[in-house]
Structure formats: C-alpha cells, structure tokens
Amino acid sequence: MTDQLIHIDLINKLTQTDSCFALYRLPGEESIRLVYQASGQPTLIRSISELNSREGFVFAPFQITEKHPLLLINPEKHLTGWEAIGAFLSTLTIKENVSGKISDHSPQKNTKSTYLAAFEKFIGALQSGRFNKLVLSRCTAIARQPDFSPAEAFLRACAKYSGAFVYLCHTPVSGTWMGSTPEVLLKGGHAAYQTVALAGTRKAKTDCTSATRWDHKNKNEQSLVALYLREVLSRNAESWSEEKTETLTAGNVVHLKTGFSFSYPTHGKLGDLLQQLHPTPAVCGLPKEEAYHFILTEEGYDREYYSGFTGYLSADNQTDLYVNLRCMKIEAGDLKLFAGGGLLPSSSRETEWKETEEKLKTMRGIL
C-alpha cells in the first residue's frame, strides 16, 4: 500500500512537468497501461490522415487547430501492469517545471441560460429541415480542491467504471485530461477491426429486472449514427457485419449500441479511415460537414479535446481508440467537465439539459 501511495504521488508530480504520458485501462480489463515520452513535444499532427503508419498514444481534439493540435505521444516506454509501471516510475527524477497549457486558466462560463440560448439556435436549424441531427454540448467548471489527486481520481474511475475506457493524459501542449468513455471509435488489428454506433441516452434504472424502454426520438438518433457507419464501411471495408442493437450501461446512464465488425486489410492507412469516422454523428450531426461547421459557429464555446478521440494506435499491432466523452480538463484552479447530447427536431430543451446533467455525474462521481 505504501508503494502504491508513492507511485500515486509520482504520477501527480508528472502532471506538473513537461513530460508526456498517458495512463489508460481498457474496458473489461484490470491491468493499467502507461505510455511515456521523457522529453520533447508530442508529435503535432495537422491532419488525421497523417496518422497513417504511426504508433503511439493519440489525443485528438474535436477540431484540429494551432491551439489544439492532434497529439501523438511517442511510446518510448509502453508498460502494462501496476508493478512494471511502479518500478519504472521509481527510476525517474521528476522536476516539476511545467510550461504551456497546464498553467493556463481559462474558465468557460457555460450556464443553463447560455446552453438554452444555443439550444434555440440548434432546434431552429433542425426544425427548418437544414439538419437531421445536431449535437449540442456544454462544459462546467468546478473549483479544484487543494487535495485533489489526478492519479487517485483515475484509479477511482477504473474501479467504478469497469466497462469504460479510462485514461489520464498529460502533455505540455494539451495540459492534463482525464476521462471515462464507453464509445469505441476503432479497435482491432491485423485487418480485423470494430467500431460502434452509440447514441440515445436514458437514465439507468436502479431496478435491473426491468428492460429500458426506448422512445422514438432515441431510436431515431441512434439509427442515424448506424446509417452513417454503414456508409463509411461500405466505402472502405473489404467486408463487414452488423450486430443486433442492444442497451449499454455507462455510469448512471444507458445508451443504444450497435456494433460493427469489418475487414480493413490496408492497415497502414488507418489515418485515412479515421479521417472519415471522425467526428461521427454521435458527437456532431448530419449532414456531417454542415453540422460540424454549424457547431463550431453556434455552440458558443471551444470543445478543445472533448468529443475528439483518444487511445493507442498501432499500424502493425493492436489499436484501441475511443471517442473522448465523459471527460474533464484538470487545471490549476478548476476542473472543467464536458457533456453533450444529440438533438432532433422533436427534442425538448429541459429533457436535453437534464441529460447533460446526468452525463456530468460520471466525472463528478469520482471527485
């Protein structure tokens, strides 16, 4: 136990340095993994297709900009298991000296009134027939307590959300982020891959004996994401199959999930495929390009790395990339929490606001 406390302290100190690292835990697994780059900037990537033939831990924003580039942490060390990670951390001489984003303090006031003002713009565009779906998100800032420990929060998320991809990522470019996300963007290797359509949200039932009843709005929202993935796979996959839609529990909410398995033999071109997958309608909307630009113009704040994607990418081995949902940015004075929801012409403003509140509880639940 003493050793673990020492290692937790070392991880916390790493978030105050110019080194680059990511701790992550895959869904359904117990082993924690570490990707560590001792010095220098992470690789800054200006286009998703530039990920072709690359390997490392990816941290991608919703929109790639000069301020928020796509980042690749080079795997100078890629370790699995707390024992191996702890032994490695014990060899480091850690000098706390952060330059760049981690010292920035830029709270974004995204109150209920600002959210509802954006909602009116979004619902108007939907009801005019301009879009089939739009995703509206928000962030909220919580004062960071003096004893807040990023490493302990990460471990609590691992214990609480066993079915999610949980990560703690730090670079001097992005600052420190943590998340617990249920949504696969791309996983697999050796030409056999998977992706999922994940949309529709209900509060999870406390009574496990009764099935979730899904209304037309949620079913329609999820079907739009599934349709988009079918189109992408039809253009790119050598062959593909679709699983039966099921209910997936993610923290205190549930979603509709449709899994897809496919053959993609051009493994050196994963960046090209990711360019088409991101952003999926689950975080953006349809038509995709028009919805993407509408969100950037009308949502009213900078999503930064929320609703981008993150995880380990390998052209030759295993890839595990997830959409960056249920996440927070860890700043010096604040913790910035992000959440969003899909809107259709029939969406209700109060219902959608409450949905974001439920999703924010995923991160609040581990503070």
C-alpha positions as CSV (number, residue, x, y, z in Angstrom):
1,M,0.0,0.0,0.0
2,T,2.9,2.3,0.8
3,D,4.5,1.7,-2.6
4,Q,1.2,2.5,-4.3
5,L,0.9,5.8,-2.5
6,I,4.4,6.7,-3.6
7,H,3.6,5.8,-7.2
8,I,0.4,7.9,-7.0
9,D,2.5,10.8,-5.8
10,L,4.9,10.4,-8.6
11,I,2.1,10.4,-11.2
12,N,0.7,13.6,-9.7
13,K,4.1,15.2,-9.9
14,L,4.4,14.1,-13.6
15,T,1.3,16.2,-14.3
16,Q,3.4,19.2,-13.3
17,T,6.3,18.5,-15.7
18,D,7.0,19.0,-19.4
19,S,7.0,15.2,-20.0
20,C,4.2,13.5,-22.0
21,F,2.4,10.4,-20.6
22,A,-0.9,8.6,-20.7
23,L,-2.2,6.0,-18.2
24,Y,-5.1,4.0,-19.5
25,R,-7.3,1.0,-18.8
26,L,-9.2,-0.9,-21.4
27,P,-12.9,-1.9,-20.9
28,G,-13.3,-5.2,-19.0
29,E,-9.6,-5.4,-18.1
30,E,-7.8,-4.8,-14.8
31,S,-4.3,-4.0,-16.0
32,I,-3.3,-0.4,-16.2
33,R,-1.0,0.7,-19.0
34,L,1.4,3.5,-19.3
35,V,2.8,5.3,-22.4
36,Y,5.6,7.6,-21.5
37,Q,7.7,10.1,-23.5
38,A,10.6,11.5,-21.5
39,S,11.3,14.7,-23.3
40,G,10.4,16.9,-26.2
41,Q,7.0,17.9,-27.5
42,P,4.5,15.2,-28.5
43,T,4.3,14.8,-32.3
44,L,2.0,17.6,-33.5
45,I,-0.3,16.4,-36.3
46,R,-2.3,18.7,-38.5
47,S,-4.5,16.2,-40.3
48,I,-6.0,12.9,-39.1
49,S,-4.8,11.2,-42.3
50,E,-1.2,11.9,-41.1
51,L,-1.8,9.1,-38.6
52,N,-1.2,6.6,-41.4
53,S,1.5,4.1,-40.3
54,R,2.0,5.8,-37.0
55,E,2.2,4.3,-33.5
56,G,1.7,5.8,-30.1
57,F,-1.0,7.3,-27.8
58,V,-3.3,9.6,-29.7
59,F,-5.0,12.6,-28.2
60,A,-7.2,14.3,-30.8
61,P,-9.4,17.4,-30.5
62,F,-12.9,17.9,-31.9
63,Q,-11.4,20.4,-34.3
64,I,-7.6,20.4,-35.2
65,T,-6.3,24.0,-34.8
66,E,-3.0,25.7,-34.0
67,K,-4.2,26.0,-30.4
68,H,-5.4,22.4,-30.2
69,P,-3.4,20.1,-32.5
70,L,-3.8,16.4,-32.8
71,L,-1.1,14.9,-30.4
72,L,0.8,11.7,-30.6
73,I,2.8,10.6,-27.5
74,N,5.7,8.6,-28.7
75,P,5.9,5.3,-26.9
76,E,9.5,5.4,-25.5
77,K,8.0,3.3,-22.8
78,H,4.8,1.2,-23.1
79,L,4.3,-0.7,-19.9
80,T,1.5,-3.0,-18.7
81,G,0.6,-3.6,-15.1
82,W,1.0,-1.6,-11.9
83,E,4.1,-3.5,-10.8
84,A,6.0,-2.7,-14.0
85,I,4.7,0.9,-14.1
86,G,5.6,1.5,-10.4
87,A,9.1,0.1,-10.9
88,F,9.7,2.4,-13.9
89,L,8.3,5.5,-12.1
90,S,10.6,4.8,-9.2
91,T,13.6,5.3,-11.5
92,L,12.6,8.8,-12.6
93,T,13.9,12.0,-11.4
94,I,10.9,14.3,-11.6
95,K,11.4,18.1,-11.8
96,E,8.2,20.0,-11.6
97,N,8.5,22.7,-14.2
98,V,5.5,23.0,-16.5
99,S,5.4,25.4,-19.4
100,G,2.5,25.8,-21.7
101,K,-1.2,24.9,-21.4
102,I,-1.2,23.4,-18.0
103,S,-0.6,26.8,-16.3
104,D,-3.3,28.5,-18.3
105,H,-6.5,29.4,-16.5
106,S,-9.4,30.0,-18.9
107,P,-12.7,29.0,-17.3
108,Q,-15.6,28.9,-19.8
109,K,-18.8,30.0,-18.2
110,N,-21.4,27.7,-19.8
111,T,-24.5,28.3,-17.6
112,K,-28.0,26.9,-18.2
113,S,-29.1,30.2,-19.8
114,T,-26.2,30.1,-22.3
115,Y,-26.9,26.4,-23.0
116,L,-30.6,27.1,-23.6
117,A,-29.8,30.1,-25.9
118,A,-27.7,27.8,-28.0
119,F,-30.4,25.1,-27.9
120,E,-32.8,27.6,-29.5
121,K,-30.4,28.1,-32.4
122,F,-29.9,24.4,-32.8
123,I,-33.5,23.4,-32.6
124,G,-34.5,26.1,-35.1
125,A,-32.0,24.8,-37.6
126,L,-33.3,21.3,-37.1
127,Q,-36.9,22.2,-37.4
128,S,-36.3,24.2,-40.6
129,G,-35.1,20.9,-42.2
130,R,-31.5,22.1,-42.5
131,F,-30.2,19.2,-40.4
132,N,-31.3,15.7,-39.5
133,K,-29.4,15.7,-36.2
134,L,-27.1,18.1,-34.2
135,V,-25.1,17.5,-31.1
136,L,-25.1,20.3,-28.5
137,S,-22.6,20.2,-25.7
138,R,-21.5,22.3,-22.7
139,C,-18.8,22.5,-20.1
140,T,-19.0,23.4,-16.4
141,A,-16.1,24.5,-14.1
142,I,-15.8,23.1,-10.6
143,A,-13.3,24.6,-8.2
144,R,-10.3,22.3,-7.7
145,Q,-9.8,21.4,-4.1
146,P,-6.2,21.6,-2.7
147,D,-6.1,17.9,-2.0
148,F,-7.4,16.8,-5.5
149,S,-5.2,14.0,-6.9
150,P,-5.4,13.2,-10.6
151,A,-3.9,9.8,-10.1
152,E,-6.4,8.9,-7.4
153,A,-9.3,10.1,-9.5
154,F,-8.1,8.0,-12.4
155,L,-7.9,4.9,-10.1
156,R,-11.4,5.6,-8.7
157,A,-12.7,5.8,-12.3
158,C,-11.1,2.5,-13.1
159,A,-12.8,0.9,-10.1
160,K,-16.2,2.4,-10.7
161,Y,-16.5,2.2,-14.5
162,S,-15.2,-1.3,-15.4
163,G,-16.9,-1.3,-18.8
164,A,-15.3,2.0,-20.0
165,F,-12.0,3.2,-21.5
166,V,-10.5,5.2,-18.7
167,Y,-7.5,7.4,-19.2
168,L,-5.3,10.1,-17.7
169,C,-3.3,12.0,-20.3
170,H,-0.8,14.9,-19.9
171,T,1.3,16.8,-22.3
172,P,2.7,20.4,-22.1
173,V,0.6,21.2,-25.2
174,S,-2.8,19.9,-24.0
175,G,-2.5,20.1,-20.3
176,T,-3.9,17.3,-18.2
177,W,-7.1,15.5,-19.1
178,M,-9.0,12.5,-17.7
179,G,-12.0,10.6,-18.9
180,S,-14.1,7.5,-18.8
181,T,-15.7,6.8,-22.1
182,P,-17.9,3.9,-23.4
183,E,-17.7,4.7,-27.1
184,V,-15.4,2.7,-29.4
185,L,-14.2,4.6,-32.4
186,L,-11.8,2.0,-33.8
187,K,-10.3,-1.1,-32.2
188,G,-8.6,-4.2,-33.5
189,G,-5.6,-5.2,-35.5
190,H,-4.3,-7.4,-38.3
191,A,-7.0,-6.4,-40.7
192,A,-9.9,-7.2,-38.3
193,Y,-11.5,-4.2,-36.7
194,Q,-14.6,-3.0,-34.8
195,T,-16.5,0.2,-34.4
196,V,-19.8,1.1,-32.8
197,A,-22.8,3.3,-33.3
198,L,-23.6,4.7,-29.8
199,A,-26.4,7.2,-29.3
200,G,-29.6,7.7,-27.5
201,T,-29.5,8.3,-23.7
202,R,-31.7,7.3,-20.8
203,K,-31.1,7.5,-17.1
204,A,-30.0,4.0,-15.9
205,K,-32.7,2.1,-14.0
206,T,-32.0,1.1,-10.4
207,D,-34.2,-1.9,-11.0
208,C,-32.1,-4.3,-13.0
209,T,-35.0,-6.7,-13.6
210,S,-36.9,-4.3,-16.0
211,A,-35.7,-3.6,-19.5
212,T,-35.1,0.0,-20.7
213,R,-37.9,1.4,-22.8
214,W,-36.6,3.4,-25.7
215,D,-38.8,6.1,-27.3
216,H,-38.9,7.1,-31.0
217,K,-36.5,10.1,-30.5
218,N,-33.7,8.0,-29.0
219,K,-34.2,5.1,-31.6
220,N,-34.1,7.6,-34.4
221,E,-31.0,9.3,-33.1
222,Q,-29.1,6.0,-32.8
223,S,-30.3,4.8,-36.3
224,L,-28.7,7.9,-37.9
225,V,-25.3,7.1,-36.4
226,A,-25.6,3.5,-37.5
227,L,-26.6,4.6,-41.0
228,Y,-23.5,6.8,-41.3
229,L,-21.2,3.9,-40.2
230,R,-22.8,1.6,-42.8
231,E,-22.0,4.2,-45.4
232,V,-18.4,4.6,-44.3
233,L,-17.8,0.8,-44.1
234,S,-19.4,0.2,-47.5
235,R,-16.8,2.6,-49.0
236,N,-13.8,1.3,-47.1
237,A,-14.1,-2.2,-45.7
238,E,-13.4,-5.4,-47.6
239,S,-16.3,-7.0,-45.7
240,W,-18.4,-6.0,-42.7
241,S,-21.1,-7.3,-40.4
242,E,-23.5,-5.6,-38.0
243,E,-24.6,-6.8,-34.6
244,K,-28.0,-6.6,-33.1
245,T,-28.7,-3.3,-31.3
246,E,-28.5,-3.5,-27.5
247,T,-28.6,-1.4,-24.4
248,L,-25.2,-0.4,-22.9
249,T,-24.8,0.9,-19.4
250,A,-22.3,3.7,-19.0
251,G,-22.1,5.0,-15.5
252,N,-25.5,6.3,-14.4
253,V,-26.9,6.4,-18.0
254,V,-27.7,3.9,-20.7
255,H,-27.3,4.1,-24.5
256,L,-28.3,2.2,-27.6
257,K,-25.3,0.4,-29.1
258,T,-24.9,-1.3,-32.5
259,G,-21.5,-3.0,-33.0
260,F,-19.9,-3.4,-36.4
261,S,-17.0,-5.8,-37.3
262,F,-15.1,-5.4,-40.5
263,S,-12.1,-6.3,-42.5
264,Y,-9.7,-3.5,-43.4
265,P,-6.5,-5.0,-44.9
266,T,-4.8,-1.7,-45.6
267,H,-3.6,-1.4,-42.0
268,G,-1.1,1.3,-42.9
269,K,-4.0,3.6,-43.8
270,L,-5.8,3.8,-40.5
271,G,-5.5,7.5,-40.6
272,D,-7.5,7.7,-43.8
273,L,-10.2,5.6,-42.2
274,L,-10.2,7.7,-39.0
275,Q,-10.5,10.8,-41.1
276,Q,-13.8,9.5,-42.4
277,L,-15.0,8.2,-39.0
278,H,-14.4,11.4,-37.0
279,P,-16.4,13.2,-36.0
280,T,-19.2,10.6,-36.0
281,P,-22.9,11.8,-35.9
282,A,-22.8,10.7,-32.2
283,V,-20.8,13.9,-31.4
284,C,-21.5,16.0,-34.4
285,G,-24.6,15.6,-36.6
286,L,-25.9,15.1,-40.1
287,P,-25.2,16.1,-42.8
288,K,-21.7,15.8,-41.3
289,E,-19.7,18.6,-42.8
290,E,-22.5,21.2,-42.5
291,A,-23.3,20.1,-38.9
292,Y,-19.6,20.3,-38.0
293,H,-19.3,23.9,-39.2
294,F,-22.6,24.9,-37.6
295,I,-21.4,23.6,-34.2
296,L,-18.1,25.5,-34.5
297,T,-20.0,28.7,-35.3
298,E,-23.1,28.4,-33.0
299,E,-22.3,26.3,-30.0
300,G,-20.7,29.2,-28.2
301,Y,-17.6,27.7,-26.6
302,D,-14.4,25.7,-27.5
303,R,-14.8,22.0,-27.1
304,E,-11.0,21.6,-27.1
305,Y,-10.3,17.8,-26.8
306,Y,-13.8,16.9,-25.7
307,S,-15.5,14.8,-28.4
308,G,-12.3,14.2,-30.1
309,F,-10.7,10.7,-29.8
310,T,-8.0,9.1,-27.7
311,G,-6.2,5.8,-27.1
312,Y,-3.4,3.7,-28.5
313,L,-2.8,3.5,-32.3
314,S,-0.7,0.9,-34.0
315,A,-0.5,0.1,-37.7
316,D,1.0,-3.3,-37.0
317,N,-0.4,-4.4,-33.7
318,Q,-3.5,-3.6,-31.6
319,T,-5.4,-0.3,-31.9
320,D,-7.8,0.9,-29.2
321,L,-9.3,4.3,-29.9
322,Y,-12.3,5.8,-28.2
323,V,-14.4,8.9,-28.6
324,N,-13.4,11.3,-25.8
325,L,-16.7,11.6,-23.8
326,R,-17.3,12.0,-20.1
327,C,-14.1,13.8,-19.6
328,M,-12.6,16.7,-17.7
329,K,-9.6,19.1,-18.1
330,I,-7.6,19.4,-14.9
331,E,-6.4,23.0,-14.5
332,A,-4.6,24.7,-11.6
333,G,-7.7,26.2,-10.1
334,D,-10.6,24.4,-11.8
335,L,-11.8,21.1,-13.1
336,K,-13.6,21.6,-16.4
337,L,-16.2,18.9,-17.1
338,F,-17.8,18.3,-20.5
339,A,-21.0,16.7,-21.7
340,G,-23.4,16.8,-24.6
341,G,-26.4,15.2,-26.3
342,G,-27.9,14.6,-29.7
343,L,-30.8,16.8,-30.8
344,L,-33.5,16.0,-33.3
345,P,-36.4,18.3,-34.3
346,S,-38.6,16.7,-31.6
347,S,-36.0,17.4,-28.8
348,S,-37.2,19.1,-25.6
349,R,-35.0,21.7,-24.0
350,E,-35.5,20.6,-20.4
351,T,-35.0,16.9,-21.3
352,E,-31.8,17.6,-23.1
353,W,-30.4,19.8,-20.3
354,K,-31.2,17.1,-17.7
355,E,-29.4,14.6,-20.0
356,T,-26.2,16.6,-19.9
357,E,-26.5,16.9,-16.1
358,E,-26.7,13.1,-15.8
359,K,-23.7,12.7,-18.1
360,L,-21.7,15.1,-16.0
361,K,-22.2,12.9,-13.0
362,T,-19.8,10.4,-14.5
363,M,-16.9,12.7,-13.7
364,R,-18.5,14.2,-10.6
365,G,-18.9,10.7,-9.2
366,I,-15.1,10.2,-8.9
367,L,-14.2,13.6,-7.4
